[in-house]
Amino acid sequence: MDLRNTALASERLSLRSFTPGDAPEIFAAVTPTLTRFMVFDPSPSLVSFSEVWRIWLPNMAAGTDLYLVVRATGSGEFLGLTGLHGIGAPEPEAGIWIKESAHGSGFGREAVSTLVGWAGRVIGVRSILYSVAEENRPSRRVAESLGAHVVGTSKLPKAGGVLHPMLVYRIPVPQSAV
């Protein structure tokens, strides 16, 4: 299933498949403090970031991964990025980040909830995995607010040999979405 033209909507958000035109806004929002609990660090330049997103396009075309740009409904303001990885597996894994100036607004929860509902309706999964750094309380609250529970742990390697303890949550797909 080609996912390059996926579009979802919620009350306050528009989520649509990443396109190369979104790259400058994404690059500008990815800061060291935003990524401190993520597997990646900010790209040093827009050119080096293009090496990252160029991998996304064939993965979306193949239907294995989905990268959705999160925007405010109405204004179109760029808010962040969410996605689903390992589509085709019994439990694909969701990811989310919201730009720092929009933190605390509930956009992360709304985006993940919309993504989980879509995954239940369109790809037929009953649950989604969601890994989050143990120290990242706001992201943990996103999972917990959606009825998730911890099903495992891991360690996230970062540059400089730092390892962040990670919690792996299972987010159930609401029966109304299946």
C-alpha positions as CSV (number, residue, x, y, z in Angstrom):
1,M,0.0,0.0,0.0
2,D,1.5,3.3,-1.1
3,L,1.3,5.7,1.9
4,R,2.7,8.9,0.1
5,N,-0.7,10.5,-0.1
6,T,-2.1,9.7,3.3
7,A,-4.1,12.5,5.0
8,L,-5.7,12.3,8.4
9,A,-7.5,15.0,10.4
10,S,-8.6,15.6,14.0
11,E,-10.3,18.4,15.7
12,R,-7.3,20.7,15.7
13,L,-4.8,18.9,13.5
14,S,-4.1,18.0,9.9
15,L,-1.7,15.1,9.4
16,R,-0.5,14.4,5.9
17,S,2.4,12.5,4.3
18,F,5.8,14.1,4.3
19,T,6.9,15.8,1.1
20,P,10.3,17.3,0.3
21,G,8.7,20.7,0.6
22,D,8.2,20.1,4.4
23,A,11.9,19.5,5.0
24,P,12.9,23.2,5.8
25,E,10.3,23.5,8.5
26,I,11.2,20.1,10.0
27,F,14.9,20.9,9.9
28,A,14.4,24.3,11.7
29,A,12.3,22.7,14.5
30,V,14.8,19.8,15.3
31,T,16.9,21.2,18.2
32,P,19.3,19.5,20.6
33,T,16.9,19.9,23.5
34,L,14.0,18.5,21.4
35,T,16.1,15.4,20.5
36,R,17.7,14.7,23.9
37,F,15.6,11.6,24.4
38,M,15.4,10.5,20.8
39,V,17.4,8.0,18.8
40,F,18.6,10.8,16.4
41,D,20.4,14.1,16.9
42,P,19.7,17.2,14.8
43,S,21.2,17.2,11.3
44,P,24.0,19.7,10.9
45,S,22.6,21.1,7.7
46,L,19.5,21.0,5.5
47,V,21.6,19.1,2.9
48,S,22.5,16.4,5.4
49,F,18.9,16.2,6.6
50,S,17.9,15.5,3.0
51,E,19.9,12.2,3.3
52,V,17.5,11.2,6.1
53,W,14.2,12.1,4.5
54,R,15.2,10.7,1.1
55,I,14.9,7.2,2.8
56,W,11.4,8.0,4.0
57,L,9.9,8.4,0.5
58,P,10.6,4.8,-0.8
59,N,9.6,3.4,2.5
60,M,6.2,5.2,2.3
61,A,5.8,4.1,-1.3
62,A,6.4,0.5,-0.2
63,G,4.0,0.8,2.7
64,T,6.5,-0.1,5.4
65,D,6.7,3.3,7.1
66,L,4.5,6.4,7.4
67,Y,5.8,9.9,8.1
68,L,3.1,12.4,8.7
69,V,3.6,16.2,9.1
70,V,1.5,17.6,11.8
71,R,-0.1,21.0,11.2
72,A,-2.7,23.2,12.9
73,T,-6.0,23.0,11.1
74,G,-6.9,26.3,9.6
75,S,-3.6,28.2,9.9
76,G,-1.4,25.3,8.5
77,E,1.2,26.1,11.1
78,F,3.9,23.4,11.2
79,L,3.7,21.6,14.6
80,G,5.8,18.4,14.3
81,L,6.1,15.0,12.9
82,T,4.5,11.6,13.7
83,G,4.8,8.3,12.1
84,L,4.3,4.6,12.1
85,H,7.2,2.2,11.5
86,G,7.2,-1.5,10.7
87,I,3.8,-1.5,9.1
88,G,3.0,-5.1,8.3
89,A,4.2,-6.3,11.6
90,P,1.6,-7.4,14.2
91,E,2.5,-4.3,16.2
92,P,4.0,-1.4,14.3
93,E,5.7,1.3,16.3
94,A,4.5,4.9,16.6
95,G,6.7,7.9,17.0
96,I,5.9,11.6,17.6
97,W,7.6,14.9,18.2
98,I,6.1,18.3,18.5
99,K,8.2,21.5,18.1
100,E,9.2,23.0,21.4
101,S,7.1,26.2,21.1
102,A,4.0,24.0,20.9
103,H,4.7,21.7,23.9
104,G,2.1,21.4,26.5
105,S,-0.8,22.0,24.1
106,G,-2.0,18.3,23.8
107,F,-1.0,18.2,20.2
108,G,1.1,15.1,20.7
109,R,-1.7,13.1,22.3
110,E,-4.1,14.2,19.6
111,A,-1.8,13.3,16.8
112,V,-0.9,9.9,18.3
113,S,-4.6,9.2,19.0
114,T,-5.5,10.0,15.4
115,L,-2.7,7.8,14.1
116,V,-3.7,4.9,16.3
117,G,-7.3,5.1,15.1
118,W,-6.1,5.2,11.5
119,A,-3.9,2.1,12.1
120,G,-6.9,0.2,13.5
121,R,-9.2,1.1,10.6
122,V,-6.8,1.0,7.7
123,I,-4.2,-1.6,8.5
124,G,-6.2,-3.6,11.0
125,V,-3.9,-3.7,14.0
126,R,-5.2,-4.1,17.5
127,S,-2.3,-2.3,19.2
128,I,0.7,-0.1,18.5
129,L,4.1,0.0,20.3
130,Y,5.4,3.3,21.5
131,S,8.9,3.6,22.9
132,V,9.8,6.5,25.2
133,A,12.7,7.5,27.4
134,E,11.9,6.8,31.0
135,E,12.8,10.4,31.9
136,N,10.5,11.8,29.3
137,R,7.4,12.4,31.4
138,P,5.4,14.3,28.8
139,S,5.8,11.5,26.2
140,R,4.9,8.9,28.8
141,R,1.7,10.8,29.6
142,V,0.8,10.7,25.9
143,A,0.9,6.9,26.0
144,E,-0.7,6.5,29.4
145,S,-3.6,8.9,28.4
146,L,-4.4,6.5,25.6
147,G,-4.6,3.5,27.8
148,A,-1.2,2.2,27.2
149,H,0.8,0.0,29.5
150,V,4.5,-0.9,29.7
151,V,5.4,-4.2,28.0
152,G,9.2,-3.9,28.0
153,T,12.3,-1.9,28.4
154,S,15.4,-1.2,26.3
155,K,18.3,1.2,26.2
156,L,18.6,4.0,23.7
157,P,22.1,4.7,22.6
158,K,23.0,8.3,21.9
159,A,26.2,10.0,20.7
160,G,29.0,10.0,23.3
161,G,28.0,6.6,24.6
162,V,25.0,7.8,26.6
163,L,22.3,5.2,27.1
164,H,18.8,6.4,28.0
165,P,16.6,3.8,29.7
166,M,13.5,3.3,27.5
167,L,10.0,2.1,28.3
168,V,8.1,0.2,25.6
169,Y,4.4,0.9,25.8
170,R,1.5,-1.0,24.1
171,I,-1.2,1.4,23.0
172,P,-4.5,-0.4,22.4
173,V,-6.5,0.5,19.3
174,P,-10.0,1.5,20.5
175,Q,-12.6,-1.0,19.4
176,S,-14.5,1.8,17.7
177,A,-11.6,2.2,15.3
178,V,-11.4,-1.4,14.3
